[in-house]
Amino acid sequence: MDLTQIRKDFPILSRQVHGKPLVYLDNGATTQKPKCVIDKITEMYTTTNANVHRGVHFLSQAATDKHEASRRVVQQFINATSANEIVFTRGTTEAINLIASSFCREFCKEADEIIISAMEHHSNIVPWQLQESISGVKLRVLPITDEGEIELGQLETMISSRTKLISVTHVSNVLGTINPIEKIIEIAHSYNIPVLIDAAQSVQHISIDVQKLDCDFLVFSSHKAYGPTGMGVLFGKEKWLEKLPPYQGGGEMIASVSFEKTTFANLPFKFEAGTPDYIGSSALATALKYISNLGMDNILKHEHELLTYATERLSEIDNLKIYGTAKNKSSVISFVVDGVHPYDMGVLLDMQGIAVRTGHHCAEPLMRRLGIESTVRASFALYNTKDEVDVLAKGVKRVVKMF
Ligand code: PLP
């Protein structure tokens, strides 16, 4: 990958912060946007803005064509069998809430169980907890090792006739662990249990083929994959989406409405109440084409090199502990330095132009499992460089010296 050229594609990377060149290492929270994505948003508002699906006029049809073409780009990106399996949402969080709500309403009764893992983001915990008080389902939590790997051997002991769905993250946003989702799906399916994969931290790093994976649902956010905010994707196998009731009601999701009886639209529109983000879908499609053109395997290789290098450099620092040492890791490093609160580390790195995330990373139960309250997290994207890793390592050393 030609990193000099790639970095030029991202205008924000050339800005300064506190008088220092920006070193953006908060990609797990959101990625920066290439110019083609930014331009697409302007182009759409400048040339093709009209509400979709219900207009007979030229602009509405043009906007509809682009919106639906974008759905097909997403379909191809994850290799879904049909565009009907791609539901646009506001993000990963909304997509999981949709499944939690519709799935539990249709398939769960009191004391049925949903299995998640101990390393889930709050957005794959709380939507299920909300269902605990509505449909009476119970959450079961697959434990993890001290290294941050799922204890796969425990899965079969937890599965019972009450298990209705397994919902796990592909990549941990805190530990970087790449979970063995192929194996989890295989085990779950041997008991006829569907699986939801939270791909919020994987789709931008690892090539995903939902047919090969055979997952039943997969969700991700556009903004973490170089696309715009407020946009997300729910993939669901058609056989499941057909059976699930709508999540929200309103325009676009109906076939016909009367006060006596309302019928619902076909897939995927049944799950897309209200005006969709037809500008966001085009910008997301542009982002996915951008990373596809670079090549997902090239991106993975580059980010893996960054991870290896950053792990080496940070490990040289006295009293620095890395949380998450799984064998199979994505480009995320969480760490804590003895005697330096992660918040202080974050603020003092920021003064040097280095953007990292500090805190519990929306994974409080995981923090409790690790016996800590917070970490500093550096998360790398395709445009990061080894020089930036050096700046991070030097910056951390400088902060340690100050303490
Ligand atoms: N799942 C994981 C693993 C995440 O890292 C995040 C965000 O950090 C989410 C879900 C939620 O994503 P969003 O806030 O875009 O809905």
Residues whose N, C-alpha, C, O or C-beta is under 5 A from the ligand:
A	BS01	PLP	G28 G91 T92 T93 E94 H121 S123 T169 V171 N173 D198 A200 Q201 S221
